[in-house]
Amino acid sequence: MKRVITYGTFDLLHYGHINLLRRAKKYGDYLIIALSTDEFNEKKGKHSYFNYEKRKSLLESIRYVDLVIPEKNWEQKVNDVKEYNIDTFVMGDDWKGKFDYLKKDGIDVVYLPRTPKVSTSKIKKDLKLQGK
């Protein structure tokens, strides 16, 4: 069984997220999402509209997702890859090159192109503009 992992906040779940998850699942049989906790988001200077449990519940309802685990810090990726016997690490191409260090452990690292014209940040900005 080939195992794939990806990381993210997945707030205001949208078709760009679904597109990423669908494409990530094509790299293996079992897709794990490491979902940023509320505490970790705060450390990153982010504030999610939905809390961790609600975001987790949404992700667990998607057919491409097999398991959702908490992402509590930047450093956990090396341990996650070992603990969950990961074959392929997938991220959006806005992170290109940032996780290539995992290749030394025999992990395939794949950076997928973002879905054009959609992001959580853009949605939040557009909603704010509409409220004026």
N, CA, C and O atoms as CSV, one atom per row, in Angstrom:
chain,resi,resn,atom,element,x,y,z
A,1,MET,N,N,0.842,-1.184,0.000
A,1,MET,CA,C,0.000,0.000,0.000
A,1,MET,C,C,0.885,1.244,0.000
A,1,MET,O,O,1.774,1.380,0.840
A,2,LYS,N,N,0.639,2.144,-0.940
A,2,LYS,CA,C,1.379,3.404,-0.992
A,2,LYS,C,C,0.642,4.450,-0.177
A,2,LYS,O,O,-0.562,4.654,-0.327
A,3,ARG,N,N,1.414,5.119,0.707
A,3,ARG,CA,C,0.828,6.124,1.594
A,3,ARG,C,C,1.313,7.520,1.205
A,3,ARG,O,O,2.488,7.742,0.910
A,4,VAL,N,N,0.358,8.449,1.217
A,4,VAL,CA,C,0.612,9.834,0.822
A,4,VAL,C,C,0.213,10.730,1.994
A,4,VAL,O,O,-0.755,10.458,2.704
A,5,ILE,N,N,0.989,11.815,2.180
A,5,ILE,CA,C,0.638,12.794,3.203
A,5,ILE,C,C,0.706,14.200,2.619
A,5,ILE,O,O,1.538,14.496,1.761
A,6,THR,N,N,-0.183,15.054,3.101
A,6,THR,CA,C,-0.124,16.472,2.779
A,6,THR,C,C,-0.508,17.251,4.032
A,6,THR,O,O,-1.090,16.699,4.966
A,7,TYR,N,N,-0.178,18.523,4.038
A,7,TYR,CA,C,-0.361,19.387,5.209
A,7,TYR,C,C,-1.124,20.637,4.819
A,7,TYR,O,O,-1.047,21.098,3.680
A,8,GLY,N,N,-1.864,21.182,5.780
A,8,GLY,CA,C,-2.527,22.444,5.509
A,8,GLY,C,C,-3.516,22.833,6.582
A,8,GLY,O,O,-3.765,22.092,7.533
A,9,THR,N,N,-4.077,24.025,6.401
A,9,THR,CA,C,-5.073,24.560,7.315
A,9,THR,C,C,-6.485,24.185,6.849
A,9,THR,O,O,-7.358,23.911,7.672
A,10,PHE,N,N,-6.705,24.173,5.550
A,10,PHE,CA,C,-7.973,23.774,4.946
A,10,PHE,C,C,-9.165,24.500,5.576
A,10,PHE,O,O,-10.176,23.887,5.918
A,11,ASP,N,N,-9.023,25.814,5.720
A,11,ASP,CA,C,-10.114,26.628,6.237
A,11,ASP,C,C,-10.985,27.074,5.069
A,11,ASP,O,O,-10.492,27.234,3.952
A,12,LEU,N,N,-12.254,27.272,5.317
A,12,LEU,CA,C,-13.213,27.634,4.266
A,12,LEU,C,C,-13.017,26.709,3.058
A,12,LEU,O,O,-12.723,27.160,1.950
A,13,LEU,N,N,-13.184,25.434,3.298
A,13,LEU,CA,C,-12.958,24.393,2.295
A,13,LEU,C,C,-13.579,24.800,0.955
A,13,LEU,O,O,-14.751,25.173,0.895
A,14,HIS,N,N,-12.788,24.725,-0.113
A,14,HIS,CA,C,-13.246,25.149,-1.437
A,14,HIS,C,C,-12.736,24.195,-2.506
A,14,HIS,O,O,-11.996,23.256,-2.213
A,15,TYR,N,N,-13.139,24.445,-3.751
A,15,TYR,CA,C,-12.801,23.509,-4.817
A,15,TYR,C,C,-11.303,23.400,-5.066
A,15,TYR,O,O,-10.852,22.380,-5.588
A,16,GLY,N,N,-10.527,24.395,-4.720
A,16,GLY,CA,C,-9.069,24.281,-4.831
A,16,GLY,C,C,-8.530,23.228,-3.868
A,16,GLY,O,O,-7.632,22.461,-4.216
A,17,HIS,N,N,-9.086,23.194,-2.649
A,17,HIS,CA,C,-8.694,22.164,-1.680
A,17,HIS,C,C,-9.069,20.775,-2.197
A,17,HIS,O,O,-8.263,19.846,-2.153
A,18,ILE,N,N,-10.293,20.651,-2.682
A,18,ILE,CA,C,-10.765,19.353,-3.183
A,18,ILE,C,C,-9.895,18.905,-4.357
A,18,ILE,O,O,-9.544,17.730,-4.458
A,19,ASN,N,N,-9.556,19.820,-5.223
A,19,ASN,CA,C,-8.703,19.506,-6.368
A,19,ASN,C,C,-7.335,18.999,-5.890
A,19,ASN,O,O,-6.817,18.020,-6.427
A,20,LEU,N,N,-6.752,19.659,-4.891
A,20,LEU,CA,C,-5.469,19.214,-4.333
A,20,LEU,C,C,-5.592,17.805,-3.765
A,20,LEU,O,O,-4.743,16.954,-4.031
A,21,LEU,N,N,-6.635,17.552,-2.988
A,21,LEU,CA,C,-6.799,16.242,-2.359
A,21,LEU,C,C,-7.033,15.146,-3.394
A,21,LEU,O,O,-6.500,14.043,-3.263
A,22,ARG,N,N,-7.814,15.440,-4.406
A,22,ARG,CA,C,-8.065,14.467,-5.484
A,22,ARG,C,C,-6.760,14.112,-6.192
A,22,ARG,O,O,-6.482,12.941,-6.449
A,23,ARG,N,N,-5.964,15.132,-6.503
A,23,ARG,CA,C,-4.697,14.886,-7.200
A,23,ARG,C,C,-3.692,14.191,-6.293
A,23,ARG,O,O,-2.935,13.337,-6.754
A,24,ALA,N,N,-3.671,14.542,-5.007
A,24,ALA,CA,C,-2.747,13.904,-4.062
A,24,ALA,C,C,-3.064,12.416,-3.922
A,24,ALA,O,O,-2.155,11.588,-3.856
A,25,LYS,N,N,-4.341,12.082,-3.877
A,25,LYS,CA,C,-4.757,10.683,-3.706
A,25,LYS,C,C,-4.290,9.821,-4.872
A,25,LYS,O,O,-4.103,8.616,-4.700
A,26,LYS,N,N,-4.097,10.398,-6.045
A,26,LYS,CA,C,-3.651,9.646,-7.215
A,26,LYS,C,C,-2.225,9.114,-7.046
A,26,LYS,O,O,-1.798,8.237,-7.797
A,27,TYR,N,N,-1.490,9.641,-6.064
A,27,TYR,CA,C,-0.113,9.188,-5.835
A,27,TYR,C,C,-0.034,7.966,-4.924
A,27,TYR,O,O,1.053,7.436,-4.693
A,28,GLY,N,N,-1.167,7.519,-4.410
A,28,GLY,CA,C,-1.123,6.359,-3.530
A,28,GLY,C,C,-2.505,5.804,-3.236
A,28,GLY,O,O,-3.506,6.178,-3.846
A,29,ASP,N,N,-2.509,4.885,-2.262
A,29,ASP,CA,C,-3.743,4.205,-1.888
A,29,ASP,C,C,-4.372,4.781,-0.625
A,29,ASP,O,O,-5.557,4.570,-0.367
A,30,TYR,N,N,-3.587,5.503,0.154
A,30,TYR,CA,C,-4.019,5.956,1.479
A,30,TYR,C,C,-3.530,7.382,1.676
A,30,TYR,O,O,-2.326,7.637,1.678
A,31,LEU,N,N,-4.468,8.312,1.844
A,31,LEU,CA,C,-4.116,9.729,1.964
A,31,LEU,C,C,-4.321,10.218,3.388
A,31,LEU,O,O,-5.412,10.113,3.948
A,32,ILE,N,N,-3.255,10.752,3.959
A,32,ILE,CA,C,-3.276,11.330,5.296
A,32,ILE,C,C,-3.172,12.842,5.170
A,32,ILE,O,O,-2.330,13.362,4.438
A,33,ILE,N,N,-4.035,13.536,5.892
A,33,ILE,CA,C,-3.973,14.994,5.952
A,33,ILE,C,C,-3.487,15.370,7.340
A,33,ILE,O,O,-4.094,14.989,8.341
A,34,ALA,N,N,-2.387,16.123,7.401
A,34,ALA,CA,C,-1.938,16.709,8.664
A,34,ALA,C,C,-2.525,18.111,8.704
A,34,ALA,O,O,-2.088,19.010,7.986
A,35,LEU,N,N,-3.519,18.274,9.555
A,35,LEU,CA,C,-4.310,19.498,9.625
A,35,LEU,C,C,-3.775,20.407,10.730
A,35,LEU,O,O,-3.672,19.998,11.886
A,36,SER,N,N,-3.437,21.635,10.363
A,36,SER,CA,C,-2.906,22.597,11.340
A,36,SER,C,C,-3.903,22.818,12.473
A,36,SER,O,O,-5.075,23.113,12.236
A,37,THR,N,N,-3.427,22.673,13.699
A,37,THR,CA,C,-4.270,22.942,14.862
A,37,THR,C,C,-4.489,24.441,15.000
A,37,THR,O,O,-3.773,25.237,14.393
A,38,ASP,N,N,-5.471,24.820,15.794
A,38,ASP,CA,C,-5.731,26.237,16.041
A,38,ASP,C,C,-4.523,26.899,16.687
A,38,ASP,O,O,-4.170,28.028,16.348
A,39,GLU,N,N,-3.890,26.191,17.623
A,39,GLU,CA,C,-2.714,26.734,18.322
A,39,GLU,C,C,-1.553,26.956,17.356
A,39,GLU,O,O,-0.859,27.970,17.436
A,40,PHE,N,N,-1.342,26.001,16.439
A,40,PHE,CA,C,-0.263,26.140,15.463
A,40,PHE,C,C,-0.568,27.292,14.497
A,40,PHE,O,O,0.328,28.051,14.128
A,41,ASN,N,N,-1.825,27.415,14.095
A,41,ASN,CA,C,-2.204,28.536,13.223
A,41,ASN,C,C,-1.907,29.868,13.885
A,41,ASN,O,O,-1.424,30.791,13.230
A,42,GLU,N,N,-2.188,29.979,15.171
A,42,GLU,CA,C,-1.895,31.218,15.900
A,42,GLU,C,C,-0.408,31.532,15.863
A,42,GLU,O,O,-0.017,32.685,15.678
A,43,LYS,N,N,0.429,30.502,16.041
A,43,LYS,CA,C,1.885,30.701,15.985
A,43,LYS,C,C,2.326,31.170,14.604
A,43,LYS,O,O,3.305,31.905,14.475
A,44,LYS,N,N,1.590,30.738,13.560
A,44,LYS,CA,C,1.892,31.146,12.190
A,44,LYS,C,C,1.277,32.503,11.848
A,44,LYS,O,O,1.486,33.021,10.752
A,45,GLY,N,N,0.520,33.077,12.782
A,45,GLY,CA,C,-0.127,34.354,12.531
A,45,GLY,C,C,-1.403,34.236,11.726
A,45,GLY,O,O,-1.848,35.215,11.127
A,46,LYS,N,N,-2.009,33.037,11.699
A,46,LYS,CA,C,-3.246,32.810,10.962
A,46,LYS,C,C,-4.405,32.676,11.934
A,46,LYS,O,O,-4.236,32.268,13.082
A,47,HIS,N,N,-5.584,33.031,11.446
A,47,HIS,CA,C,-6.798,32.801,12.221
A,47,HIS,C,C,-7.802,32.124,11.295
A,47,HIS,O,O,-8.183,32.678,10.263
A,48,SER,N,N,-8.221,30.934,11.670
A,48,SER,CA,C,-9.186,30.191,10.862
A,48,SER,C,C,-10.608,30.585,11.219
A,48,SER,O,O,-10.912,30.891,12.372
A,49,TYR,N,N,-11.461,30.573,10.230
A,49,TYR,CA,C,-12.878,30.830,10.466
A,49,TYR,C,C,-13.481,29.658,11.247
A,49,TYR,O,O,-14.213,29.856,12.216
A,50,PHE,N,N,-13.160,28.431,10.808
A,50,PHE,CA,C,-13.633,27.227,11.489
A,50,PHE,C,C,-12.535,26.701,12.404
A,50,PHE,O,O,-11.354,26.760,12.063
A,51,ASN,N,N,-12.927,26.186,13.568
A,51,ASN,CA,C,-11.928,25.627,14.480
A,51,ASN,C,C,-11.440,24.266,13.975
A,51,ASN,O,O,-11.976,23.708,13.017
A,52,TYR,N,N,-10.427,23.761,14.636
A,52,TYR,CA,C,-9.786,22.511,14.212
A,52,TYR,C,C,-10.802,21.376,14.064
A,52,TYR,O,O,-10.817,20.697,13.038
A,53,GLU,N,N,-11.638,21.164,15.059
A,53,GLU,CA,C,-12.576,20.032,15.027
A,53,GLU,C,C,-13.542,20.130,13.853
A,53,GLU,O,O,-13.866,19.113,13.239
A,54,LYS,N,N,-14.003,21.324,13.533
A,54,LYS,CA,C,-14.911,21.484,12.394
A,54,LYS,C,C,-14.175,21.260,11.076
A,54,LYS,O,O,-14.705,20.615,10.171
A,55,ARG,N,N,-12.958,21.789,10.964
A,55,ARG,CA,C,-12.174,21.570,9.747
A,55,ARG,C,C,-11.855,20.091,9.579
A,55,ARG,O,O,-11.894,19.562,8.468
A,56,LYS,N,N,-11.538,19.427,10.686
A,56,LYS,CA,C,-11.246,17.980,10.658
A,56,LYS,C,C,-12.473,17.200,10.189
A,56,LYS,O,O,-12.358,16.309,9.348
A,57,SER,N,N,-13.625,17.526,10.721
A,57,SER,CA,C,-14.869,16.854,10.349
A,57,SER,C,C,-15.166,17.013,8.857
A,57,SER,O,O,-15.575,16.059,8.195
A,58,LEU,N,N,-14.958,18.219,8.336
A,58,LEU,CA,C,-15.158,18.453,6.904
A,58,LEU,C,C,-14.218,17.584,6.070
A,58,LEU,O,O,-14.643,16.957,5.099
A,59,LEU,N,N,-12.955,17.549,6.446
A,59,LEU,CA,C,-11.980,16.760,5.689
A,59,LEU,C,C,-12.290,15.264,5.756
A,59,LEU,O,O,-12.147,14.550,4.763
A,60,GLU,N,N,-12.710,14.798,6.918
A,60,GLU,CA,C,-13.018,13.371,7.071
A,60,GLU,C,C,-14.207,12.938,6.214
A,60,GLU,O,O,-14.367,11.749,5.939
A,61,SER,N,N,-15.029,13.878,5.794
A,61,SER,CA,C,-16.191,13.546,4.971
A,61,SER,C,C,-15.853,13.451,3.484
A,61,SER,O,O,-16.708,13.083,2.678
A,62,ILE,N,N,-14.631,13.775,3.122
A,62,ILE,CA,C,-14.222,13.754,1.712
A,62,ILE,C,C,-13.699,12.369,1.351
A,62,ILE,O,O,-12.879,11.801,2.073
A,63,ARG,N,N,-14.171,11.834,0.245
A,63,ARG,CA,C,-13.855,10.448,-0.118
A,63,ARG,C,C,-12.375,10.192,-0.381
A,63,ARG,O,O,-11.928,9.049,-0.288
A,64,TYR,N,N,-11.620,11.211,-0.702
A,64,TYR,CA,C,-10.197,11.017,-0.978
A,64,TYR,C,C,-9.371,10.875,0.291
A,64,TYR,O,O,-8.244,10.381,0.241
A,65,VAL,N,N,-9.906,11.295,1.416
A,65,VAL,CA,C,-9.164,11.380,2.676
A,65,VAL,C,C,-9.389,10.127,3.512
A,65,VAL,O,O,-10.526,9.733,3.774
A,66,ASP,N,N,-8.275,9.500,3.930
A,66,ASP,CA,C,-8.369,8.294,4.748
A,66,ASP,C,C,-8.136,8.557,6.226
A,66,ASP,O,O,-8.699,7.863,7.072
A,67,LEU,N,N,-7.311,9.556,6.550
A,67,LEU,CA,C,-6.994,9.840,7.941
A,67,LEU,C,C,-6.614,11.307,8.084
A,67,LEU,O,O,-5.910,11.855,7.236
A,68,VAL,N,N,-7.082,11.948,9.162
A,68,VAL,CA,C,-6.693,13.318,9.483
A,68,VAL,C,C,-5.987,13.293,10.824
A,68,VAL,O,O,-6.513,12.779,11.812
A,69,ILE,N,N,-4.774,13.863,10.844
A,69,ILE,CA,C,-3.986,13.950,12.079
A,69,ILE,C,C,-3.686,15.424,12.355
A,69,ILE,O,O,-3.729,16.240,11.434
A,70,PRO,N,N,-3.386,15.777,13.602
A,70,PRO,CA,C,-3.072,17.180,13.896
A,70,PRO,C,C,-1.642,17.556,13.487
A,70,PRO,O,O,-0.697,16.797,13.700
A,71,GLU,N,N,-1.514,18.732,12.904
A,71,GLU,CA,C,-0.188,19.327,12.663
A,71,GLU,C,C,0.005,20.365,13.760
A,71,GLU,O,O,-0.697,21.376,13.810
A,72,LYS,N,N,0.974,20.096,14.642
A,72,LYS,CA,C,1.188,20.953,15.802
A,72,LYS,C,C,2.399,21.868,15.683
A,72,LYS,O,O,2.511,22.854,16.410
A,73,ASN,N,N,3.323,21.535,14.749
A,73,ASN,CA,C,4.526,22.346,14.570
A,73,ASN,C,C,5.178,22.018,13.232
A,73,ASN,O,O,4.858,21.015,12.594
A,74,TRP,N,N,6.105,22.894,12.821
A,74,TRP,CA,C,6.808,22.705,11.539
A,74,TRP,C,C,7.670,21.451,11.542
A,74,TRP,O,O,7.812,20.785,10.517
A,75,GLU,N,N,8.242,21.134,12.696
A,75,GLU,CA,C,9.251,20.081,12.785
A,75,GLU,C,C,8.697,18.663,12.713
A,75,GLU,O,O,9.473,17.727,12.526
A,76,GLN,N,N,7.409,18.468,12.850
A,76,GLN,CA,C,6.865,17.118,12.960
A,76,GLN,C,C,6.880,16.325,11.655
A,76,GLN,O,O,6.659,15.114,11.674
A,77,LYS,N,N,7.133,16.971,10.540
A,77,LYS,CA,C,7.055,16.287,9.253
A,77,LYS,C,C,7.969,15.064,9.168
A,77,LYS,O,O,7.555,14.020,8.666
A,78,VAL,N,N,9.195,15.182,9.648
A,78,VAL,CA,C,10.139,14.055,9.602
A,78,VAL,C,C,9.589,12.878,10.404
A,78,VAL,O,O,9.657,11.735,9.951
A,79,ASN,N,N,9.049,13.147,11.583
A,79,ASN,CA,C,8.481,12.081,12.411
A,79,ASN,C,C,7.227,11.483,11.778
A,79,ASN,O,O,7.040,10.266,11.810
A,80,ASP,N,N,6.365,12.327,11.203
A,80,ASP,CA,C,5.141,11.832,10.569
A,80,ASP,C,C,5.462,10.876,9.429
A,80,ASP,O,O,4.823,9.833,9.291
A,81,VAL,N,N,6.444,11.227,8.619
A,81,VAL,CA,C,6.834,10.404,7.482
A,81,VAL,C,C,7.253,9.009,7.953
A,81,VAL,O,O,6.921,8.003,7.325
A,82,LYS,N,N,7.986,8.965,9.063
A,82,LYS,CA,C,8.433,7.670,9.606
A,82,LYS,C,C,7.280,6.933,10.282
A,82,LYS,O,O,7.056,5.752,10.014
A,83,GLU,N,N,6.551,7.623,11.156
A,83,GLU,CA,C,5.485,6.983,11.936
A,83,GLU,C,C,4.384,6.400,11.060
A,83,GLU,O,O,3.844,5.337,11.366
A,84,TYR,N,N,4.048,7.091,9.969
A,84,TYR,CA,C,2.946,6.655,9.116
A,84,TYR,C,C,3.420,5.945,7.847
A,84,TYR,O,O,2.622,5.698,6.942
A,85,ASN,N,N,4.715,5.616,7.774
A,85,ASN,CA,C,5.287,4.874,6.635
A,85,ASN,C,C,4.915,5.517,5.295
A,85,ASN,O,O,4.374,4.869,4.399
A,86,ILE,N,N,5.221,6.802,5.191
A,86,ILE,CA,C,4.842,7.588,4.020
A,86,ILE,C,C,5.767,7.299,2.840
A,86,ILE,O,O,6.983,7.188,2.993
A,87,ASP,N,N,5.160,7.180,1.665
A,87,ASP,CA,C,5.909,7.005,0.416
A,87,ASP,C,C,6.032,8.325,-0.341
A,87,ASP,O,O,7.061,8.606,-0.955
A,88,THR,N,N,4.965,9.135,-0.291
A,88,THR,CA,C,4.928,10.363,-1.075
A,88,THR,C,C,4.413,11.512,-0.215
A,88,THR,O,O,3.397,11.391,0.469
A,89,PHE,N,N,5.130,12.617,-0.265
A,89,PHE,CA,C,4.797,13.854,0.441
A,89,PHE,C,C,4.332,14.846,-0.617
A,89,PHE,O,O,5.074,15.145,-1.553
A,90,VAL,N,N,3.115,15.358,-0.481
A,90,VAL,CA,C,2.523,16.245,-1.492
A,90,VAL,C,C,2.200,17.594,-0.868
A,90,VAL,O,O,1.627,17.671,0.218
A,91,MET,N,N,2.581,18.667,-1.580
A,91,MET,CA,C,2.237,20.034,-1.166
A,91,MET,C,C,1.949,20.858,-2.412
A,91,MET,O,O,2.304,20.467,-3.525
A,92,GLY,N,N,1.307,21.994,-2.215
A,92,GLY,CA,C,1.093,22.921,-3.313
A,92,GLY,C,C,2.420,23.509,-3.767
A,92,GLY,O,O,3.369,23.594,-2.988
A,93,ASP,N,N,2.481,23.912,-5.027
A,93,ASP,CA,C,3.757,24.388,-5.579
A,93,ASP,C,C,4.198,25.746,-5.035
A,93,ASP,O,O,5.290,26.214,-5.356
A,94,ASP,N,N,3.361,26.380,-4.218
A,94,ASP,CA,C,3.823,27.598,-3.553
A,94,ASP,C,C,4.868,27.262,-2.481
A,94,ASP,O,O,5.517,28.162,-1.946
A,95,TRP,N,N,5.032,25.984,-2.169
A,95,TRP,CA,C,6.050,25.510,-1.210
A,95,TRP,C,C,7.235,24.853,-1.925
A,95,TRP,O,O,8.069,24.218,-1.281
A,96,LYS,N,N,7.311,25.000,-3.226
A,96,LYS,CA,C,8.327,24.293,-4.026
A,96,LYS,C,C,9.729,24.417,-3.428
A,96,LYS,O,O,10.216,25.517,-3.168
A,97,GLY,N,N,10.362,23.265,-3.220
A,97,GLY,CA,C,11.726,23.191,-2.707
A,97,GLY,C,C,11.839,23.178,-1.193
A,97,GLY,O,O,12.878,22.785,-0.662
A,98,LYS,N,N,10.802,23.596,-0.488
A,98,LYS,CA,C,10.878,23.743,0.972
A,98,LYS,C,C,10.984,22.409,1.711
A,98,LYS,O,O,11.485,22.364,2.834
A,99,PHE,N,N,10.518,21.325,1.092
A,99,PHE,CA,C,10.506,20.040,1.779
A,99,PHE,C,C,11.346,18.984,1.066
A,99,PHE,O,O,11.180,17.787,1.301
A,100,ASP,N,N,12.234,19.428,0.206
A,100,ASP,CA,C,13.100,18.498,-0.518
A,100,ASP,C,C,14.013,17.702,0.411
A,100,ASP,O,O,14.502,16.638,0.030
A,101,TYR,N,N,14.250,18.205,1.628
A,101,TYR,CA,C,15.085,17.485,2.593
A,101,TYR,C,C,14.512,16.104,2.930
A,101,TYR,O,O,15.244,15.237,3.406
A,102,LEU,N,N,13.221,15.892,2.691
A,102,LEU,CA,C,12.610,14.585,2.963
A,102,LEU,C,C,13.056,13.526,1.959
A,102,LEU,O,O,12.943,12.329,2.225
A,103,LYS,N,N,13.558,13.958,0.819
A,103,LYS,CA,C,14.008,13.025,-0.205
A,103,LYS,C,C,15.154,12.147,0.286
A,103,LYS,O,O,15.315,11.013,-0.165
A,104,LYS,N,N,15.948,12.678,1.213
A,104,LYS,CA,C,17.090,11.897,1.714
A,104,LYS,C,C,16.641,10.642,2.456
A,104,LYS,O,O,17.419,9.701,2.617
A,105,ASP,N,N,15.389,10.627,2.906
A,105,ASP,CA,C,14.823,9.462,3.581
A,105,ASP,C,C,14.073,8.550,2.614
A,105,ASP,O,O,13.355,7.643,3.035
A,106,GLY,N,N,14.246,8.801,1.299
A,106,GLY,CA,C,13.609,7.961,0.287
A,106,GLY,C,C,12.163,8.309,0.002
A,106,GLY,O,O,11.438,7.515,-0.598
A,107,ILE,N,N,11.736,9.486,0.425
A,107,ILE,CA,C,10.356,9.929,0.215
A,107,ILE,C,C,10.264,10.675,-1.113
A,107,ILE,O,O,11.103,11.524,-1.415
A,108,ASP,N,N,9.246,10.355,-1.900
A,108,ASP,CA,C,8.970,11.149,-3.098
A,108,ASP,C,C,8.310,12.441,-2.639
A,108,ASP,O,O,7.340,12.410,-1.881
A,109,VAL,N,N,8.832,13.575,-3.094
A,109,VAL,CA,C,8.268,14.872,-2.746
A,109,VAL,C,C,7.685,15.479,-4.016
A,109,VAL,O,O,8.389,15.672,-5.007
A,110,VAL,N,N,6.392,15.775,-3.972
A,110,VAL,CA,C,5.672,16.270,-5.142
A,110,VAL,C,C,5.043,17.623,-4.804
A,110,VAL,O,O,4.390,17.775,-3.772
A,111,TYR,N,N,5.248,18.592,-5.682
A,111,TYR,CA,C,4.641,19.918,-5.530
A,111,TYR,C,C,3.615,20.085,-6.651
A,111,TYR,O,O,3.972,20.165,-7.826
A,112,LEU,N,N,2.353,20.137,-6.275
A,112,LEU,CA,C,1.283,20.244,-7.264
A,112,LEU,C,C,0.928,21.703,-7.521
A,112,LEU,O,O,0.913,22.512,-6.593
A,113,PRO,N,N,0.640,22.043,-8.781
A,113,PRO,CA,C,0.218,23.409,-9.091
A,113,PRO,C,C,-1.077,23.757,-8.367
A,113,PRO,O,O,-1.979,22.930,-8.236
A,114,ARG,N,N,-1.143,24.999,-7.903
A,114,ARG,CA,C,-2.361,25.465,-7.239
A,114,ARG,C,C,-3.479,25.600,-8.268
A,114,ARG,O,O,-3.225,25.813,-9.453
A,115,THR,N,N,-4.701,25.476,-7.804
A,115,THR,CA,C,-5.854,25.710,-8.666
A,115,THR,C,C,-5.942,27.215,-8.915
A,115,THR,O,O,-6.018,27.992,-7.962
A,116,PRO,N,N,-5.933,27.632,-10.164
A,116,PRO,CA,C,-5.942,29.077,-10.458
A,116,PRO,C,C,-7.166,29.797,-9.905
A,116,PRO,O,O,-8.268,29.249,-9.869
A,117,LYS,N,N,-6.950,31.013,-9.483
A,117,LYS,CA,C,-7.990,31.974,-9.116
A,117,LYS,C,C,-8.802,31.608,-7.881
A,117,LYS,O,O,-9.907,32.119,-7.700
A,118,VAL,N,N,-8.268,30.725,-7.020
A,118,VAL,CA,C,-8.987,30.443,-5.777
A,118,VAL,C,C,-7.986,30.195,-4.656
A,118,VAL,O,O,-6.995,29.485,-4.827
A,119,SER,N,N,-8.267,30.789,-3.520
A,119,SER,CA,C,-7.513,30.538,-2.298
A,119,SER,C,C,-8.367,31.015,-1.135
A,119,SER,O,O,-9.249,31.857,-1.303
A,120,THR,N,N,-8.102,30.478,0.033
A,120,THR,CA,C,-8.846,30.913,1.209
A,120,THR,C,C,-8.620,32.405,1.452
A,120,THR,O,O,-9.556,33.127,1.796
A,121,SER,N,N,-7.381,32.865,1.275
A,121,SER,CA,C,-7.084,34.286,1.472
A,121,SER,C,C,-7.895,35.158,0.518
A,121,SER,O,O,-8.413,36.201,0.916
A,122,LYS,N,N,-8.005,34.732,-0.741
A,122,LYS,CA,C,-8.781,35.492,-1.721
A,122,LYS,C,C,-10.262,35.499,-1.344
A,122,LYS,O,O,-10.923,36.533,-1.442
A,123,ILE,N,N,-10.784,34.350,-0.913
A,123,ILE,CA,C,-12.192,34.283,-0.513
A,123,ILE,C,C,-12.453,35.236,0.653
A,123,ILE,O,O,-13.435,35.978,0.640
A,124,LYS,N,N,-11.579,35.218,1.661
A,124,LYS,CA,C,-11.757,36.108,2.814
A,124,LYS,C,C,-11.705,37.573,2.381
A,124,LYS,O,O,-12.496,38.390,2.851
A,125,LYS,N,N,-10.777,37.903,1.488
A,125,LYS,CA,C,-10.654,39.276,1.000
A,125,LYS,C,C,-11.900,39.684,0.226
A,125,LYS,O,O,-12.427,40.779,0.426
A,126,ASP,N,N,-12.379,38.794,-0.672
A,126,ASP,CA,C,-13.567,39.092,-1.466
A,126,ASP,C,C,-14.792,39.279,-0.577
A,126,ASP,O,O,-15.603,40.173,-0.821
A,127,LEU,N,N,-14.934,38.446,0.451
A,127,LEU,CA,C,-16.072,38.561,1.359
A,127,LEU,C,C,-16.012,39.862,2.145
A,127,LEU,O,O,-17.039,40.490,2.403
A,128,LYS,N,N,-14.819,40.257,2.519
A,128,LYS,CA,C,-14.650,41.516,3.248
A,128,LYS,C,C,-15.056,42.698,2.365
A,128,LYS,O,O,-15.711,43.630,2.834
A,129,LEU,N,N,-14.669,42.659,1.095
A,129,LEU,CA,C,-15.025,43.727,0.162
A,129,LEU,C,C,-16.531,43.791,-0.063
A,129,LEU,O,O,-17.098,44.875,-0.197
A,130,GLN,N,N,-17.180,42.622,-0.104
A,130,GLN,CA,C,-18.624,42.587,-0.315
A,130,GLN,C,C,-19.375,43.175,0.886
A,130,GLN,O,O,-20.475,43.709,0.743
A,131,GLY,N,N,-18.773,43.069,2.049
A,131,GLY,CA,C,-19.422,43.558,3.259
A,131,GLY,C,C,-19.418,45.068,3.391
A,131,GLY,O,O,-20.080,45.613,4.274
A,132,LYS,N,N,-18.686,45.752,2.529
A,132,LYS,CA,C,-18.582,47.225,2.615
A,132,LYS,C,C,-19.741,47.900,1.948
A,132,LYS,O,O,-19.812,49.128,1.928
